[in-house]
């Protein structure tokens, strides 16, 4: 089986690589980017990994622990994509991770699936300025206005390749206004489900379409 899950802590510098036993080729590298105050142990990240294993997909999944600092998060994403040089790299991001995935997709011309993506996180997260604690990792930190400025600086203009971005939205998102993403990603394929939540209810049901869009196939 060619699937490997690599969970990267913020201190990791190396990753495992799987060789497809049938073709002898390196499998696609799927990078999943989690949201604000989340971690590689998030529910969607685990569901994704379980689905890839259960259905025997030929890929390597990397789930990095993203630092709260946007500068460090962007540098970490840069490093992960660089580590996939010579391979096909694809992206999936949820909420704030969707914002980072949009930035990386534009920067490196990569396909991406965005799950209830944050469109203007530098506005949304102003309500969270001050002391924070990540419920997954226990990390304590202070969210500052300078972080909002950096997030805004990472905003990309009109997508050069909107057809390479697939947007998954639920209208019942209690954290984000899904209409912002509908407007922001005009020209991109969109999956809009009535109801649901920010966590994206029944996420697994979208994975066959999402992985097919990314070109990640079953063995």
C-alpha positions as CSV (number, residue, x, y, z in Angstrom):
1,X,0.0,0.0,0.0
2,X,1.4,3.4,-0.9
3,X,-0.5,5.6,1.6
4,X,1.6,7.2,4.4
5,X,0.3,9.7,7.0
6,X,3.0,12.0,8.3
7,X,2.0,14.3,11.2
8,X,4.5,17.1,11.6
9,X,4.9,18.9,14.8
10,X,6.1,22.5,14.7
11,X,9.7,21.3,15.4
12,X,9.8,18.6,12.7
13,X,12.3,19.0,9.9
14,X,12.1,15.7,8.1
15,X,9.2,13.7,6.6
16,X,8.6,10.1,5.6
17,X,8.3,9.3,1.9
18,X,6.4,6.3,0.5
19,X,7.3,4.6,-2.8
20,X,4.4,3.2,-4.7
21,X,5.1,-0.5,-4.8
22,X,3.4,-1.0,-8.2
23,X,4.8,1.9,-10.2
24,X,8.0,2.6,-8.3
25,X,7.1,6.3,-8.5
26,X,6.7,8.7,-5.6
27,X,3.0,9.2,-4.8
28,X,1.3,12.5,-4.8
29,X,1.9,14.7,-1.7
30,X,-1.4,15.9,-0.1
31,X,-0.8,18.7,2.4
32,X,-3.7,19.3,4.8
33,X,-3.7,22.7,6.5
34,X,-5.8,23.0,9.7
35,X,-7.6,26.1,11.0
36,X,-7.2,28.6,13.8
37,X,-6.4,27.1,17.2
38,X,-6.5,23.7,15.7
39,X,-3.9,20.9,15.1
40,X,-3.1,17.8,13.2
41,X,-5.4,16.0,15.6
42,X,-8.4,17.9,14.4
43,X,-11.6,15.9,13.5
44,X,-11.4,16.6,9.8
45,X,-7.7,15.7,9.5
46,X,-8.4,12.4,11.2
47,X,-11.4,11.7,9.0
48,X,-9.4,12.4,5.9
49,X,-6.6,10.1,7.0
50,X,-9.1,7.3,7.9
51,X,-10.8,7.7,4.5
52,X,-7.5,7.5,2.6
53,X,-6.5,4.3,4.4
54,X,-9.9,2.7,4.2
55,X,-10.2,3.2,0.4
56,X,-6.5,2.6,-0.3
57,X,-5.6,5.8,-2.0
58,X,-2.1,6.1,-3.4
59,X,-0.7,9.3,-1.8
60,X,1.2,10.6,1.1
61,X,-0.7,12.9,3.5
62,X,1.2,15.6,5.4
63,X,-0.6,17.3,8.2
64,X,1.7,20.0,9.7
65,X,1.1,21.7,13.0
66,X,0.9,25.3,11.9
67,X,2.3,28.0,14.2
68,X,-0.1,30.7,15.4
69,X,2.2,33.3,13.8
70,X,1.2,33.8,10.1
71,X,4.9,34.5,9.2
72,X,6.0,31.2,10.7
73,X,3.0,29.4,9.3
74,X,3.7,30.7,5.8
75,X,7.4,29.7,6.1
76,X,6.4,26.2,7.3
77,X,4.1,25.8,4.3
78,X,6.8,27.0,2.0
79,X,9.2,24.4,3.4
80,X,6.7,21.6,3.0
81,X,6.0,22.4,-0.6
82,X,9.7,22.7,-1.3
83,X,10.2,19.2,0.3
84,X,7.8,17.9,-2.4
85,X,10.0,19.1,-5.3
86,X,9.8,16.6,-8.1
87,X,6.5,15.3,-6.9
88,X,2.9,16.4,-7.6
89,X,1.8,18.4,-4.6
90,X,-1.9,19.2,-3.8
91,X,-3.5,21.2,-1.1
92,X,-6.5,20.9,1.2
93,X,-7.3,23.6,3.8
94,X,-10.0,24.3,6.3
95,X,-11.1,27.7,7.7
96,X,-7.9,29.7,8.2
97,X,-6.1,26.7,6.6
98,X,-8.2,27.4,3.6
99,X,-6.9,31.0,3.5
100,X,-3.3,29.7,3.7
101,X,-4.1,27.1,1.0
102,X,-5.4,29.9,-1.3
103,X,-2.2,31.8,-0.8
104,X,0.0,28.7,-1.5
105,X,-2.1,27.6,-4.5
106,X,-1.6,31.0,-6.1
107,X,2.1,31.2,-5.2
108,X,3.0,27.8,-6.5
109,X,0.2,27.1,-9.1
110,X,-1.1,24.1,-7.2
111,X,-4.6,22.7,-7.1
112,X,-6.4,23.1,-3.8
113,X,-9.6,22.1,-2.0
114,X,-11.0,24.7,0.4
115,X,-13.4,23.7,3.2
116,X,-15.5,26.5,4.6
117,X,-12.5,28.8,4.0
118,X,-11.8,32.1,5.8
119,X,-11.9,34.8,3.2
120,X,-11.0,37.8,5.5
121,X,-9.4,36.2,8.6
122,X,-7.6,39.5,9.4
123,X,-11.0,41.0,10.1
124,X,-12.6,37.9,11.8
125,X,-9.8,37.3,14.2
126,X,-9.7,40.8,15.5
127,X,-12.4,39.7,17.9
128,X,-9.8,37.2,19.3
129,X,-6.9,39.6,20.0
130,X,-5.3,39.0,23.3
131,X,-4.4,35.8,25.3
132,X,-5.2,32.5,23.5
133,X,-4.8,28.8,24.3
134,X,-4.9,26.1,21.6
135,X,-7.4,23.5,23.0
136,X,-5.6,20.7,21.1
137,X,-2.0,21.5,22.0
138,X,-2.4,23.5,25.2
139,X,-0.1,26.2,23.7
140,X,-0.6,29.6,25.2
141,X,0.2,32.8,23.2
142,X,-1.0,36.3,22.6
143,X,-2.7,37.1,19.3
144,X,-1.7,40.6,18.2
145,X,-2.7,43.2,15.7
146,X,0.6,42.6,13.9
147,X,-0.6,39.1,13.1
148,X,-3.7,40.6,11.4
149,X,-1.4,42.8,9.4
150,X,0.6,39.8,8.2
151,X,-2.5,37.9,7.3
152,X,-3.7,40.8,5.2
153,X,-0.4,40.9,3.5
154,X,-0.8,37.3,2.5
155,X,-4.1,38.0,0.7
156,X,-3.9,37.2,-3.0
157,X,-5.6,39.1,-5.7
158,X,-7.9,37.6,-8.3
159,X,-7.0,33.9,-8.8
160,X,-4.9,33.4,-11.9
161,X,-6.1,29.8,-12.1
162,X,-9.6,29.7,-10.5
163,X,-10.4,26.4,-12.1
164,X,-7.7,24.8,-9.9
165,X,-9.5,25.7,-6.7
166,X,-12.5,23.7,-5.5
167,X,-14.6,25.3,-2.7
168,X,-16.7,23.3,-0.2
169,X,-19.2,25.4,1.7
170,X,-22.1,24.9,4.1
171,X,-24.7,27.6,4.4
172,X,-25.1,26.9,8.1
173,X,-21.5,27.9,9.0
174,X,-21.9,29.8,12.3
175,X,-18.5,31.3,12.2
176,X,-18.1,32.5,8.6
177,X,-20.5,34.0,6.1
178,X,-20.4,31.5,3.3
179,X,-21.5,34.2,0.8
180,X,-18.1,35.8,1.1
181,X,-16.5,32.7,-0.3
182,X,-19.1,32.3,-3.0
183,X,-18.2,35.9,-4.1
184,X,-14.5,35.5,-3.6
185,X,-14.2,32.3,-5.6
186,X,-16.3,33.2,-8.6
187,X,-15.1,31.1,-11.5
188,X,-14.0,28.3,-9.2
189,X,-16.1,25.1,-8.9
190,X,-18.2,25.2,-5.7
191,X,-20.0,22.6,-3.6
192,X,-22.6,24.4,-1.6
193,X,-24.7,22.4,0.9
194,X,-27.7,23.9,2.8
195,X,-27.4,23.8,6.5
196,X,-24.4,22.2,8.2
197,X,-21.8,24.0,10.3
198,X,-18.3,25.5,10.4
199,X,-17.0,22.1,11.2
200,X,-18.5,20.9,7.9
201,X,-21.1,18.2,8.7
202,X,-20.7,14.8,7.0
203,X,-17.3,15.9,5.7
204,X,-16.5,12.4,4.5
205,X,-19.3,12.4,1.9
206,X,-17.4,15.2,0.0
207,X,-14.0,13.4,0.0
208,X,-14.5,11.3,-3.2
209,X,-15.2,14.4,-5.2
210,X,-12.5,16.5,-3.5
211,X,-9.8,13.8,-4.0
212,X,-10.9,13.3,-7.6
213,X,-10.5,17.0,-8.2
214,X,-7.0,16.9,-6.8
215,X,-6.1,13.9,-8.9
216,X,-5.6,11.6,-5.9
217,X,-6.7,8.2,-7.0
218,X,-7.3,4.8,-5.4
219,X,-4.6,2.2,-6.1
